[in-house]
Amino acid sequence: MNQTMLANHSTLLDLLEIPQLMDTCVRNGNYDEALDLEAFVYKLSTMHPKIPVIQALVAEGKQITQSLLSQLLQKLRSNIQLPECLRIIGYLRRVGVFSEYEMRLQFLRCREAWLTGILDDLDQRNAYEYLKGMVNCHRMHLFDVVNQYRAIFADDTSGSEENYDGGLLFSWAMHQITSHLKTLKIMLPKITEGGSLSNILDQCMYCAMGLGWVGLDFRGLLPSLFEEAVLNLFSKNMSTAVENFQLVLDSHRWVPLPAVGFPANSIGEDNQEDVGPPSSLIEHPPLAVFVNGVSAAMNELRPCAPVSLKHVLAQELVKGLQAVSDSLLRYNTTRMLRENESILFLSLCRAFMEVAYPHCAMCFGRCYPGGAALLADAKNLFDGIGRLLASASSKELPRPVQKTAGKTVSENGEAPVVENGSIPSIEQTENMDADKKEENTTSQTEEEHADA
């Protein structure tokens, strides 16, 4: 027995070193050699099932095979191309741990873990940069994963994944698209610039168009998400404009400001390129602040203005103008203004109706053709300001009549005669004075002739 062992010493030593050699091959990435050794050990176990040494070798080989399996799955979770994917799936098939369906599932799980890792490395504090990185990731890598899956498992699908795996690839792809849209819904409201929204929309459309080559075109699902984001952004900017107007109005001191002149050649000209706020609004700081806020809202709307939101956004703008009108009426009711302050306040109200409101309508018309007409139809909502200005004008009408009446007192200090309850006009009073002068002159002439 001892002589037999001594004669086969080198062979026995080679057998006992198989687990160590397998481990070395796995660590160095020599998976073909490691799998060959694992197959050799398995063959020995079938030939000598009752030899304890062989069974110990099989047990150690299984442990090393698990390490090999972990490394292969870890490689699937990294950035690898189709040739490497084919090699790894070939090794997994040789290991024989997974069935065909389980292998497909493991492949998709590992590739999803890789995509998730890329997204986790993005900075979520900057919504714009995060969405831009997410869209680029899905545009490039999701397309690659679908093509890799179809290339690796094409021999069993007969041209349709649903014929074999029950729509596994379809379900996985739909899960990725759903997650993509859900992230857009969460992150889009955090973007505060219309230009950034427009850029993200362009990239999403480009991504969806590229994925359309593998049957994942989701462009039809994007409009509702971006319409909601645009509406929220515009409403937020309009609310900010109204709030700033209210703050400036509450703290405004009613003192006359120097009038702002206009170049003579600009009067009456229709300059289609000039959409800046009218310079006359500088005389009314609360209105200037509001118009600046509206202009900022329009500037954010202009790069990404959905046609379907034309009427909704018009209503939002009208709502902001209505809030300013209500604020002015409330200010007039709750504040006691002196005469000079009241004149300035009424001037501001008139500027709101005649300058600020048409300017806002014109700006909206630049974003949407025909949008100015939508705001013109809502002008009756500001009847309160119109009545306020009309009542103020009616109170100022008697002033010139009083000044005229003061000039109709005759030279002898007597008030003009009132006939039929009406005050004579300036011409009638002058005729009466002339008649009296003629009578006085005639009587004096007669007295002179009598004395003579």
C-alpha positions in Angstrom: 0.0 0.0 0.0 2.7 2.4 1.0 4.7 1.4 -2.1 1.7 2.1 -4.3 1.2 5.5 -2.7 4.9 6.3 -3.1 4.7 5.3 -6.8 1.7 7.6 -7.4 2.9 10.4 -5.1 3.1 13.0 -7.9 -0.3 12.1 -9.2 -1.9 12.3 -5.7 -0.1 15.6 -5.1 -1.6 17.0 -8.4 -5.1 15.8 -7.3 -4.8 17.4 -3.9 -3.6 20.7 -5.5 -6.6 21.0 -7.8 -8.6 23.3 -5.5 -5.6 25.6 -5.0 -5.0 25.6 -8.7 -8.7 26.4 -9.4 -8.6 29.3 -7.0 -5.5 30.7 -8.6 -7.1 30.5 -12.1 -10.3 32.2 -10.8 -8.3 35.0 -9.2 -6.3 35.6 -12.4 -9.4 35.5 -14.6 -8.5 32.2 -16.3 -12.0 31.0 -16.2 -11.7 28.4 -19.0 -8.9 26.6 -17.0 -10.9 26.8 -13.8 -14.0 25.3 -15.4 -11.9 22.6 -17.0 -10.5 21.6 -13.5 -14.1 21.8 -12.1 -15.3 19.4 -14.8 -12.3 17.0 -14.1 -13.2 16.9 -10.4 -16.8 16.2 -11.2 -15.8 13.4 -13.5 -13.6 11.9 -10.7 -16.5 12.0 -8.3 -18.7 10.1 -10.7 -16.0 7.5 -11.2 -15.1 7.2 -7.5 -18.1 8.2 -5.6 -17.1 6.4 -2.4 -13.5 7.8 -2.0 -13.5 10.4 0.8 -10.6 12.3 -0.7 -12.4 12.7 -4.0 -15.5 13.9 -2.2 -13.4 16.5 -0.3 -12.0 17.7 -3.6 -15.6 18.1 -5.0 -16.7 20.1 -1.9 -13.7 22.5 -2.2 -14.3 22.7 -6.0 -17.9 23.8 -5.3 -16.8 26.6 -3.0 -14.4 27.9 -5.6 -17.1 27.6 -8.3 -19.3 29.9 -6.1 -16.4 32.4 -6.1 -16.2 32.1 -9.9 -19.9 32.6 -10.2 -19.8 35.8 -8.0 -17.0 37.2 -10.2 -18.9 36.5 -13.4 -22.0 38.2 -12.1 -20.0 41.1 -10.9 -18.5 41.5 -14.3 -22.1 41.7 -15.7 -22.6 44.7 -13.3 -19.8 46.6 -14.9 -19.4 48.6 -18.1 -18.7 45.7 -20.6 -19.5 45.4 -24.3 -21.2 42.6 -26.2 -18.2 40.4 -26.8 -17.4 40.3 -23.1 -21.1 39.6 -22.3 -21.1 36.7 -24.7 -18.0 35.2 -22.9 -19.5 35.6 -19.5 -22.9 34.0 -20.5 -20.9 31.2 -22.0 -19.1 30.6 -18.7 -22.4 30.7 -16.8 -23.8 28.1 -19.1 -20.8 25.9 -18.4 -21.2 26.3 -14.7 -24.7 25.0 -15.1 -26.1 26.7 -12.0 -29.0 28.6 -13.7 -31.6 27.5 -16.1 -32.1 29.4 -19.3 -34.8 31.6 -17.9 -32.9 32.2 -14.7 -29.8 33.1 -16.8 -31.8 35.7 -18.7 -33.2 37.1 -15.5 -29.8 37.3 -13.9 -28.4 39.1 -17.0 -31.1 41.7 -16.8 -30.8 42.1 -13.1 -27.0 42.6 -13.3 -27.3 45.1 -16.1 -30.0 47.0 -14.2 -27.7 47.1 -11.1 -25.0 48.6 -13.3 -27.4 51.3 -14.7 -28.6 52.1 -11.1 -25.0 52.5 -10.0 -24.4 55.1 -12.7 -27.5 57.0 -11.7 -26.6 56.9 -8.0 -23.3 58.6 -8.8 -25.1 61.6 -10.2 -25.6 64.7 -8.1 -29.3 65.0 -7.2 -28.9 68.4 -5.7 -28.8 70.0 -9.1 -32.0 68.8 -10.8 -30.9 70.0 -14.3 -27.6 68.2 -14.2 -29.1 65.1 -12.8 -31.8 64.8 -15.4 -29.3 65.5 -18.2 -27.1 62.7 -16.9 -30.0 60.3 -16.4 -31.3 60.9 -20.0 -27.8 60.4 -21.5 -27.3 57.2 -19.4 -30.6 55.7 -20.7 -30.0 56.9 -24.2 -26.7 55.1 -24.5 -26.7 52.2 -22.1 -30.4 51.1 -22.2 -30.1 50.8 -25.9 -26.9 48.7 -25.5 -28.5 46.4 -22.9 -31.5 45.6 -25.1 -29.2 44.9 -28.1 -26.9 42.7 -26.0 -29.9 40.7 -24.7 -31.2 40.1 -28.1 -27.8 39.2 -29.5 -27.0 36.7 -26.7 -30.3 35.0 -26.5 -31.3 35.3 -30.1 -30.9 31.6 -30.9 -33.8 30.7 -28.5 -36.3 33.5 -29.2 -37.2 32.8 -32.9 -37.5 36.6 -33.5 -39.8 37.3 -30.6 -38.9 37.3 -26.9 -42.5 36.7 -25.8 -42.4 33.3 -27.5 -39.8 32.0 -25.1 -39.4 34.1 -21.9 -42.9 35.3 -21.4 -42.0 38.9 -22.3 -39.2 39.2 -19.9 -37.3 41.7 -21.9 -40.4 43.7 -22.6 -41.4 43.8 -18.9 -37.9 44.8 -17.9 -37.7 47.6 -20.5 -41.1 48.9 -19.5 -39.9 49.0 -15.9 -36.9 51.1 -17.0 -39.1 53.5 -19.0 -41.6 53.8 -16.1 -38.8 54.6 -13.7 -37.4 57.2 -16.2 -40.8 58.9 -16.5 -41.3 58.8 -12.7 -38.0 60.5 -12.1 -38.9 63.2 -14.7 -42.2 63.8 -12.9 -40.3 64.3 -9.6 -37.4 66.3 -10.7 -38.9 68.6 -13.4 -40.7 70.8 -10.9 -37.3 71.6 -9.3 -36.1 73.3 -12.5 -36.6 77.0 -12.3 -35.5 78.1 -15.8 -37.4 77.7 -19.0 -34.2 77.3 -21.0 -33.3 74.3 -18.9 -36.7 72.8 -19.3 -36.4 73.2 -23.1 -32.9 71.5 -23.1 -34.2 68.5 -21.1 -37.2 68.2 -23.4 -34.9 68.1 -26.4 -32.7 65.5 -24.9 -35.6 63.3 -23.8 -37.1 63.5 -27.3 -33.7 62.5 -28.8 -33.4 59.7 -26.2 -36.9 58.3 -27.0 -36.2 58.6 -30.7 -33.0 56.5 -30.3 -34.7 53.9 -28.2 -37.4 53.7 -30.8 -34.9 51.6 -32.9 -35.4 48.9 -30.3 -39.1 49.4 -29.8 -38.9 51.8 -26.7 -40.1 55.0 -28.2 -41.8 56.9 -25.3 -42.1 60.4 -26.9 -45.9 60.3 -26.7 -45.6 60.1 -22.9 -43.5 63.3 -22.5 -45.9 66.2 -23.3 -48.0 65.8 -20.2 -45.0 65.9 -17.9 -43.4 69.0 -19.5 -46.8 70.8 -19.8 -47.3 70.4 -16.0 -43.8 71.6 -15.3 -44.2 74.7 -17.6 -47.5 75.5 -16.0 -46.1 75.2 -12.5 -43.1 77.4 -13.4 -45.3 80.1 -15.0 -47.7 80.1 -12.1 -44.9 80.4 -9.6 -43.3 83.3 -11.5 -46.7 85.1 -11.7 -47.3 84.6 -8.0 -43.9 86.0 -7.3 -44.6 89.1 -9.5 -47.9 89.7 -7.7 -46.3 89.3 -4.2 -43.5 91.7 -5.1 -46.0 94.2 -6.4 -48.0 94.0 -3.1 -44.8 94.5 -1.0 -43.7 97.6 -3.0 -47.3 99.0 -3.0 -47.6 98.7 0.8 -44.3 100.4 1.4 -44.6 103.0 -1.4 -44.4 106.7 -0.6 -46.6 108.8 -2.7 -44.3 111.5 -3.9 -44.1 112.8 -7.5 -41.3 111.4 -9.6 -39.8 113.2 -12.6 -41.6 112.3 -15.8 -39.7 110.2 -18.3 -39.6 111.5 -21.8 -39.5 109.6 -25.1 -37.6 110.2 -28.2 -39.6 112.2 -30.7 -39.1 109.7 -33.5 -40.4 106.8 -31.5 -43.9 108.3 -30.9 -46.5 106.5 -33.0 -44.1 104.0 -34.4 -44.9 100.3 -34.3 -41.6 98.7 -33.5 -42.1 95.0 -33.7 -38.7 94.2 -32.2 -39.0 96.4 -29.1 -40.8 94.5 -26.4 -39.2 96.2 -23.4 -41.4 97.7 -20.7 -42.6 101.2 -21.3 -40.3 103.8 -19.8 -43.3 105.7 -18.3 -43.7 102.9 -15.7 -40.6 104.2 -14.0 -42.9 106.9 -12.5 -44.8 104.1 -10.8 -42.4 101.7 -9.0 -45.1 99.2 -7.9 -46.2 98.7 -11.5 -42.6 98.6 -12.7 -41.9 95.8 -10.3 -44.9 93.9 -11.5 -44.2 94.3 -15.2 -40.6 93.2 -14.6 -42.0 90.1 -12.9 -44.3 89.4 -15.8 -41.4 89.9 -18.3 -39.3 87.4 -16.3 -42.2 84.9 -16.4 -42.5 85.4 -20.2 -38.8 85.0 -20.7 -38.9 81.7 -18.9 -42.0 80.6 -20.9 -40.6 81.5 -24.3 -38.1 78.7 -24.7 -40.6 76.0 -23.9 -44.2 77.2 -24.6 -46.5 74.3 -25.3 -49.3 75.2 -27.7 -51.8 73.1 -25.7 -51.3 75.5 -22.7 -52.1 78.7 -24.6 -55.5 79.2 -23.0 -54.5 77.9 -19.6 -51.5 80.2 -19.4 -53.6 83.1 -20.6 -55.9 82.5 -17.7 -52.9 82.4 -15.3 -51.8 85.8 -16.6 -55.3 87.2 -16.3 -55.4 85.9 -12.8 -52.2 87.8 -11.9 -53.6 91.0 -13.5 -56.9 90.5 -11.6 -54.9 90.1 -8.4 -53.2 93.5 -9.1 -56.5 95.1 -9.8 -58.1 93.8 -6.6 -55.0 94.9 -4.7 -55.4 98.4 -6.0 -59.1 98.5 -5.2 -58.4 97.2 -1.7 -55.6 99.8 -1.2 -58.0 102.6 -2.2 -60.6 101.3 0.3 -58.3 100.8 3.3 -55.9 103.7 3.0 -56.6 107.4 3.7 -54.7 109.4 1.1 -54.3 113.2 0.9 -55.3 115.0 -2.2 -51.9 115.0 -3.8 -51.4 111.3 -2.9 -54.8 110.4 -4.3 -53.8 112.1 -7.6 -50.7 110.0 -7.8 -52.6 106.8 -6.9 -55.1 107.5 -9.6 -52.3 108.1 -12.0 -50.9 104.7 -11.1 -54.3 103.1 -11.7 -54.6 104.8 -15.1 -51.1 103.6 -16.0 -52.1 100.0 -15.0 -55.1 100.1 -17.4 -53.5 102.0 -20.3 -49.8 100.9 -20.2 -49.1 97.9 -18.0 -52.1 95.8 -19.1 -51.6 96.3 -22.9 -47.8 95.6 -22.5 -48.5 92.3 -20.7 -51.0 91.4 -23.5 -48.4 92.2 -26.1 -45.7 90.1 -24.4 -48.1 87.1 -24.2 -48.8 87.6 -27.9 -45.1 87.3 -28.6 -45.1 83.9 -27.0 -48.4 82.7 -28.5 -49.7 84.1 -31.8 -53.1 85.5 -31.1 -52.5 85.5 -27.4 -53.0 89.2 -27.0 -56.6 88.8 -28.2 -57.3 86.3 -25.3 -56.3 89.0 -22.8 -58.2 91.7 -24.6 -61.4 89.6 -24.1 -60.8 89.6 -20.4 -60.5 93.4 -20.0 -64.0 93.5 -18.5 -62.6 91.9 -15.4 -60.9 95.2 -14.5 -64.2 97.2 -14.5 -63.5 98.1 -10.8 -60.4 100.1 -11.8 -62.4 101.7 -14.6 -65.2 102.8 -12.3 -62.7 104.2 -9.8 -61.1 106.3 -12.5 -64.5 107.4 -13.9 -65.7 108.5 -10.5 -62.5 110.4 -9.8 -62.8 112.2 -13.2 -66.4 113.1 -12.4 -65.3 114.7 -9.1 -62.8 116.8 -10.9 -65.3 118.2 -13.5 -66.8 121.0 -11.4 -63.4 122.6 -10.9 -63.3 124.5 -14.2 -67.0 125.6 -13.7 -66.1 127.2 -10.4 -63.2 129.1 -11.9 -65.4 130.4 -14.7 -68.1 131.4 -12.3 -65.6 133.4 -10.3 -64.8 135.4 -13.4 -68.5 136.2 -14.2 -68.9 138.7 -11.3 -69.6 142.1 -12.7 -67.4 145.1 -12.2 -69.8 146.7 -9.7 -69.6 143.6 -7.5 -73.1 142.3 -8.3 -73.7 138.6 -9.1 -75.1 137.7 -12.5 -78.8 137.4 -12.9 -80.2 133.9 -12.7 -83.1 133.3 -15.1 -85.2 130.1 -14.9 -82.9 128.6 -12.4 -79.9 128.5 -14.8 -76.5 130.3 -14.5 -75.8 132.3 -17.6 -72.7 131.5 -19.6 -69.7 133.7 -20.0 -71.0 135.2 -23.3 -74.4 136.0 -21.8 -72.8 137.7 -18.8 -70.6 139.9 -21.1 -73.6 140.9 -23.2 -75.4 142.0 -20.0 -72.5 144.1 -18.9 -72.3 145.7 -22.3 -76.0 146.6 -22.2 -75.6 148.2 -18.8 -72.7 150.2 -19.9 -74.7 151.5 -22.9 -77.6 152.5 -20.6 -75.2 154.3 -18.3 -73.6 156.2 -21.2 -77.0 157.2 -22.6 -78.3 158.5 -19.3 -75.1 160.5 -18.8 -75.4 162.1 -22.3 -79.0 163.1 -21.6 -78.0 164.7 -18.3 -75.3 166.7 -20.1 -77.8 168.0 -22.8 -80.2 169.0 -20.0 -77.5 171.0 -18.2 -76.6 172.7 -21.4 
